[in-house]
Amino acid sequence: MRGPKKHLKRLNAPSHWNLGKMAGVWTTRPSAGPHKLRECLPITIILRERLKYALTAKECQQICMERCVKVDGKVRTDQNYPAGFMDVIELEKSNDRFRLLYDVKGRYVLHRIDREESQYKLCRVNKIYVSNGKIPCAVTHDGRTIRYPDPDLKVNDTIKVDIATGKAGDILKFDLGAMVMITKGHNCGRVGTLMHVEKHDGSFSIITVKDAKGTSFATRLSNVFVIGTGSKPLVTLPKGRGIKKTIIEERSEAEAAGRL
């Protein structure tokens, strides 16, 4: 077979899409785009599995072709477009606005936001370099290149990007005491305060994070996304506010709510 693969079997799809195992052989393969295949949520899955606005992929295609779906302020007519972490999804016809965030189990949550909050997003700086013509550039986690960024900006910092203009605003520095969300690994979706950074040259730097309940956990530096300072996040957080419960706590809460 020549070129990139065009199909994706359901069993090989990322588990956080939560697709039924027996509901068919195939599923949507995300197009190439700003987020990786294993770390994205295609528009089809959002419309059909999460929002239940469509029953089939064909209906998702029709919704997209009617220019109903905006991702980060741009109309996307490709139903396989990969939306990812921090993206703002807007459906004007139904007056819906969502931000893609993780819950504490590492699954994508369509977190409903108001019009004001849908005007901006947070972007992690992955790389800073000087391009041809000696122009300093910063590359973010969602594939944006921002020219002439603030000279204080460093890799791992987060910038607040205005969606309409694409201009960078406030900078959230990657410092001890910053409020961070984990975006990969076993602790994906947890939110806490950055306590400690262990540098390991030639290997992975390890950081320690403490959540609001006082539980500490460690992860790689590359898995961390600064979302605020102190205890004030710049984006609203989904249900649970990024605090992971033990299975026993989950069970006792379910019992108290009468779900068991």
C-alpha positions as CSV (number, residue, x, y, z in Angstrom):
1,M,0.0,0.0,0.0
2,R,1.4,3.4,-0.9
3,G,1.0,6.5,1.2
4,P,-0.7,7.0,4.5
5,K,-3.4,4.6,5.7
6,K,-7.0,5.5,4.9
7,H,-8.9,3.3,7.3
8,L,-9.1,2.7,11.0
9,K,-10.6,-0.3,12.7
10,R,-12.7,0.2,15.8
11,L,-10.5,-2.1,17.9
12,N,-7.5,0.0,17.1
13,A,-9.1,3.4,17.7
14,P,-8.0,5.2,20.9
15,S,-9.8,3.9,23.9
16,H,-10.8,7.4,25.1
17,W,-13.1,7.7,22.1
18,N,-15.3,5.2,24.1
19,L,-16.6,3.4,21.0
20,G,-18.7,0.3,21.3
21,K,-16.7,-2.8,20.3
22,M,-19.5,-4.6,18.5
23,A,-21.0,-1.6,16.7
24,G,-19.2,-2.3,13.4
25,V,-15.8,-3.1,12.1
26,W,-14.6,0.4,11.1
27,T,-14.6,3.9,12.5
28,T,-13.5,7.4,11.5
29,R,-9.9,7.8,10.8
30,P,-8.9,11.4,11.7
31,S,-7.4,13.5,8.9
32,A,-3.9,14.9,9.3
33,G,-4.1,18.1,11.3
34,P,-2.9,20.0,14.3
35,H,-3.4,17.2,16.8
36,K,-2.1,13.6,16.7
37,L,-4.3,10.7,15.8
38,R,-4.0,9.1,19.2
39,E,-4.6,12.5,21.0
40,C,-7.6,13.9,19.1
41,L,-11.3,13.6,18.7
42,P,-12.6,13.8,15.1
43,I,-15.7,15.9,14.4
44,T,-17.7,12.8,13.4
45,I,-17.1,11.3,16.9
46,I,-18.1,14.6,18.6
47,L,-21.4,14.9,16.6
48,R,-22.4,11.2,16.6
49,E,-21.1,9.6,19.8
50,R,-20.9,12.6,22.2
51,L,-23.6,15.1,21.2
52,K,-25.9,12.6,19.4
53,Y,-26.7,15.3,16.8
54,A,-26.3,12.6,14.1
55,L,-26.9,8.9,13.8
56,T,-24.5,8.1,10.9
57,A,-21.2,9.4,9.5
58,K,-23.1,10.5,6.4
59,E,-25.2,12.8,8.6
60,C,-22.1,14.2,10.2
61,Q,-20.8,15.0,6.8
62,Q,-24.0,16.8,5.9
63,I,-23.8,18.9,9.1
64,C,-20.2,19.8,8.3
65,M,-20.9,20.6,4.7
66,E,-23.7,23.0,5.8
67,R,-20.9,24.9,7.6
68,C,-22.4,24.4,11.0
69,V,-19.3,23.4,12.8
70,K,-16.5,25.8,13.8
71,V,-13.3,24.7,15.5
72,D,-11.3,27.6,17.0
73,G,-13.4,30.1,15.1
74,K,-12.9,28.6,11.6
75,V,-15.6,26.6,9.8
76,R,-14.4,23.0,9.2
77,T,-16.2,21.1,6.5
78,D,-14.0,18.0,6.9
79,Q,-15.9,15.6,9.1
80,N,-12.7,13.8,10.0
81,Y,-10.9,17.0,11.2
82,P,-9.0,16.3,14.4
83,A,-10.0,18.5,17.3
84,G,-7.8,18.3,20.3
85,F,-7.0,19.5,23.8
86,M,-8.1,23.2,24.5
87,D,-9.9,23.5,21.1
88,V,-13.1,25.5,21.1
89,I,-16.0,23.9,19.2
90,E,-18.9,26.1,18.2
91,L,-22.2,25.1,16.8
92,E,-24.1,28.4,16.2
93,K,-27.3,26.8,15.0
94,S,-27.8,25.1,18.4
95,N,-26.1,27.8,20.3
96,D,-23.5,25.4,21.7
97,R,-19.9,26.2,22.6
98,F,-17.5,23.6,24.0
99,R,-13.9,23.4,25.1
100,L,-12.2,20.0,24.7
101,L,-10.6,19.1,28.1
102,Y,-9.7,15.9,29.9
103,D,-11.6,14.3,32.8
104,V,-9.6,12.6,35.5
105,K,-9.8,9.2,33.6
106,G,-8.0,10.7,30.7
107,R,-11.0,10.9,28.4
108,Y,-12.0,13.9,26.4
109,V,-14.9,16.0,27.9
110,L,-16.9,18.5,25.9
111,H,-17.0,21.2,28.5
112,R,-19.7,23.7,27.9
113,I,-18.5,27.3,28.0
114,D,-20.1,30.8,27.5
115,R,-19.6,33.2,24.6
116,E,-17.0,35.2,26.5
117,E,-14.8,32.2,27.3
118,S,-15.1,30.9,23.7
119,Q,-13.1,33.9,22.5
120,Y,-9.7,32.6,23.6
121,K,-7.7,29.4,24.2
122,L,-4.6,28.4,26.0
123,C,-1.6,27.1,24.0
124,R,1.5,25.4,25.4
125,V,4.8,26.5,23.8
126,N,6.6,23.4,22.5
127,K,9.4,25.1,20.6
128,I,11.1,28.5,20.2
129,Y,13.4,29.2,17.2
130,V,14.6,31.9,14.9
131,S,13.4,31.5,11.3
132,N,14.8,32.8,8.0
133,G,15.1,36.6,8.1
134,K,16.0,36.4,11.9
135,I,12.3,36.3,13.0
136,P,11.8,34.8,16.4
137,C,8.9,32.2,16.4
138,A,7.1,30.1,18.9
139,V,5.4,26.8,18.0
140,T,2.4,25.8,20.1
141,H,0.9,22.4,20.9
142,D,-1.8,22.9,18.3
143,G,0.5,23.6,15.5
144,R,0.3,27.4,15.5
145,T,3.5,29.4,14.7
146,I,3.4,32.8,16.5
147,R,5.9,35.3,15.2
148,Y,7.7,37.9,17.3
149,P,6.5,36.4,20.6
150,D,7.3,38.1,24.0
151,P,11.1,37.7,24.6
152,D,10.3,36.3,28.1
153,L,8.5,33.3,26.6
154,K,10.2,30.0,27.1
155,V,9.4,26.4,26.2
156,N,6.7,24.8,28.5
157,D,5.1,28.2,29.2
158,T,1.4,28.7,28.2
159,I,0.1,31.6,26.2
160,K,-3.5,32.9,26.0
161,V,-4.3,33.1,22.3
162,D,-7.2,35.3,21.0
163,I,-9.0,33.0,18.6
164,A,-10.3,35.7,16.2
165,T,-6.9,37.3,15.6
166,G,-4.5,34.5,16.5
167,K,-2.5,37.0,18.6
168,A,-0.8,35.9,21.9
169,G,-1.9,37.7,25.1
170,D,-1.1,36.8,28.7
171,I,1.8,34.4,29.5
172,L,1.5,31.8,32.1
173,K,5.0,30.9,33.2
174,F,6.1,27.4,33.9
175,D,7.2,28.0,37.5
176,L,6.8,26.3,40.9
177,G,3.4,27.2,42.2
178,A,1.8,27.2,38.8
179,M,-1.6,25.5,38.3
180,V,-1.1,22.6,35.8
181,M,-3.2,20.0,34.0
182,I,-1.6,16.7,33.0
183,T,-2.4,15.9,29.3
184,K,-0.8,12.5,28.9
185,G,0.0,9.4,30.7
186,H,-1.6,7.6,33.7
187,N,-2.4,10.9,35.5
188,C,-4.0,12.5,32.4
189,G,-6.7,15.0,33.3
190,R,-5.5,15.6,36.9
191,V,-5.1,19.2,38.0
192,G,-2.7,20.5,40.7
193,T,0.1,22.8,41.7
194,L,3.6,22.4,40.4
195,M,5.8,21.5,43.4
196,H,9.1,20.4,42.1
197,V,11.1,19.8,38.9
198,E,13.8,17.2,38.7
199,K,16.1,17.7,35.7
200,H,17.6,14.6,34.1
201,D,19.9,15.5,31.2
202,G,19.7,13.0,28.4
203,S,16.5,11.4,29.9
204,F,13.1,12.6,30.9
205,S,12.7,15.5,33.4
206,I,10.3,14.5,36.2
207,I,8.0,16.9,37.9
208,T,5.9,16.6,41.1
209,V,2.4,17.9,41.3
210,K,0.1,18.3,44.3
211,D,-3.6,18.4,43.8
212,A,-6.2,20.3,45.9
213,K,-6.7,17.3,48.2
214,G,-3.0,17.3,49.1
215,T,-2.2,14.1,47.1
216,S,1.2,14.2,45.3
217,F,2.1,12.5,42.1
218,A,4.9,12.6,39.6
219,T,4.9,12.6,35.8
220,R,7.2,13.7,32.9
221,L,7.7,17.3,32.2
222,S,6.4,16.9,28.6
223,N,3.0,15.8,29.9
224,V,2.3,19.1,31.7
225,F,0.2,22.0,30.6
226,V,0.1,25.2,32.7
227,I,-3.6,26.4,33.0
228,G,-3.3,29.1,35.6
229,T,-1.5,30.6,38.6
230,G,-2.0,29.6,42.2
231,S,-5.5,28.2,42.5
232,K,-7.0,30.3,39.7
233,P,-7.3,28.6,36.3
234,L,-7.7,30.8,33.1
235,V,-10.3,28.3,31.8
236,T,-13.2,26.8,33.6
237,L,-12.6,23.1,34.6
238,P,-15.0,20.2,33.9
239,K,-16.9,18.4,36.7
240,G,-14.6,17.1,39.4
241,R,-12.1,19.9,38.8
242,G,-9.3,17.5,38.0
243,I,-9.2,15.8,41.4
244,K,-8.9,12.0,41.1
245,K,-10.8,9.9,43.5
246,T,-9.8,6.4,44.7
247,I,-12.1,3.6,43.7
248,I,-13.4,3.3,47.3
249,E,-14.3,7.0,47.3
250,E,-16.1,6.6,43.9
251,R,-18.0,3.7,45.2
252,S,-19.1,5.4,48.4
253,E,-20.3,8.4,46.5
254,A,-22.2,6.3,44.1
255,E,-23.9,4.5,47.0
256,A,-24.8,7.8,48.7
257,A,-26.3,9.0,45.4
258,G,-28.3,5.8,45.1
259,R,-26.6,4.7,41.9
260,L,-25.6,1.3,43.2
